[in-house]
Amino acid sequence: MTTANVPENVRATAARRKVVAGPRGLPYLGSLPRFGNDPLAFFEQLRNRGDLVHWRFGRATSLFVADPECIGELLTEMEHTFDQPDLGVSFRTLLGNGVVVAGGKDWRRKRSLVQPSVRPRQVRSYAATMAACAVDLAESWADGQRIDVKREMSALTQRIAVRTIFGVDTAADADAIGRAMEVAQHEIGVEFSGIGALLPDWLPTPGRARIKKATAVIDAEVGRVVARHRAGDTDRPDLLSRLLAAQDESGTRLSDREMRDETVTLYIGGHETTSSTLVWAWHLLSRNPRVREALGDELDRVLGATHEPGYDDYAQLAYTQAVVKETLRLYPTIWLLTGVAREGAVLGGRGIPAGTRVWTSQWATHRDARWFRDPEAFRPERWAEGAEDIPEYAWFPFGGGPRVCLGTRFALVEAVLILAVLARRFDLDVTPRDLTPAPGLTLQAKGEVWASVRGRG
């Protein structure tokens, strides 16, 4: 086939898959200052240069990947030709060596122990708690009330996490862990996107001191609950009891330290990600009355006036699911993924030198006009079957491949059921109209988010 006979879109894709040069960067720092100043805009700029873009993170050789096919290769080859990178001392301080951080045999063992506790059958058992907690919150709201959406969604998902993971329901547990987690997340984001990313682990900084203090609070709370579970009956429906009972092929169970790491990982997945997604969903619904009306119509049709949503209703709430998926497209809670190439790594048919740090960003790919028509628009209808031809790995808010987030089903069901309970009763008029995303450990809305509550007639 001659070049003239190759379709234009194929030629364009092949051209973009050449490794192109990114910004020149500074000595020793590379593009770290630009990345740290606004990482979301930085990744969009790299995406606009090409699908494979060379840049430097400090002195480390880095490659940014924007093409969905190459992203799929990166994610599916993780643990084979790409390794998990070291994300820094602050990240390790909080997450330890949990399933998100571990690699090799250790990761495979931990995944086999954690995965059964978040399978669909288990998520079904948590759905009633999710809906019940949302109903309790709805009953505390009143028409005309002003609420802090971030605080309300955080408190709700904290309560759900504490009940489903720990099997307890005391405000002290949620409040203490929640405050500490907020500090830890902020400090991780500051260190990861700033000069702290280049500092040796042994060097003390004020931020590292704060995350150690916050982690000590988390460890104390988790340790107290784990000890209480170990001393009592572990045959209970909460996640912690299931982890305590789990055994690997040799009959070995998770140690106290491993229990702590996996519990914190599950807490972040079950609380931080859903809370952030719901804040962004309310923001987008407030700005798009047409979508808000369509959502209300589905909730009225599926649930009626009195039925509270449960796990069996999840499949029927197709538009509500689409609202959540579209929210995760525009404001993905996990906004970047990274790996390190081993010998023999290949992306897009091109060999990647061993040791290269490979980056991809959900934020940049989810807003790429090649894969999504009118990419900045909030349009849940694009997720209807056949509406748009969206390539695999053009949408990957939970990662993919063997290291896909274990809590994906939990998070989606939780977000849909909470939204169904609350949006059936109320509309929220969110202010300010424009929210600024703050990328840290997860993608949060910067500052307070206030809203006026309006009862649906």
Buried (B, 14 or more C-beta within 10 A) or exposed (E): EEEEEEEEEEEEBEEBBEBBEBBEBEEEBBBBBBBBEBBBEBBBBBBEBBBBBBBBBBEBBBBBBBBBBBBBBBBBBBBEBBBBBEBBBBBBBBBBBBBBBBBEEEBBBBBBBBEBBBEEEBBBEBBEBBBBBBBEBBEEBEEEEEBEBBBBBBBBBBBBBBBBBBBBEEEEBBBBBBEBBBBBBBBBBBBBBBBBBBBEEEEEBEBBEBBBEBBEBBBEBBBBBBEEBEEEEBEBEBBBBBBBBBEEEEEEEBEEEBBBBBBBBBBBBBBBBBBBBBBBBBBBBBBBEEBBEBBBEBBEEBBEEEEBBBBEBBEBBBBBBBBBBBBBBBBBBBBBBBBBBBEEBEBBEEEBEEEBBBBBBBBBBBBBEBBBEEBEEBBBEBBEEEEEEBBEBBBBBBBBBBBBBBBBBBBBBBBBBBBBBBBBBBBBBBBEEEBEBBBBBBBBBEEEBBBBBEEEE
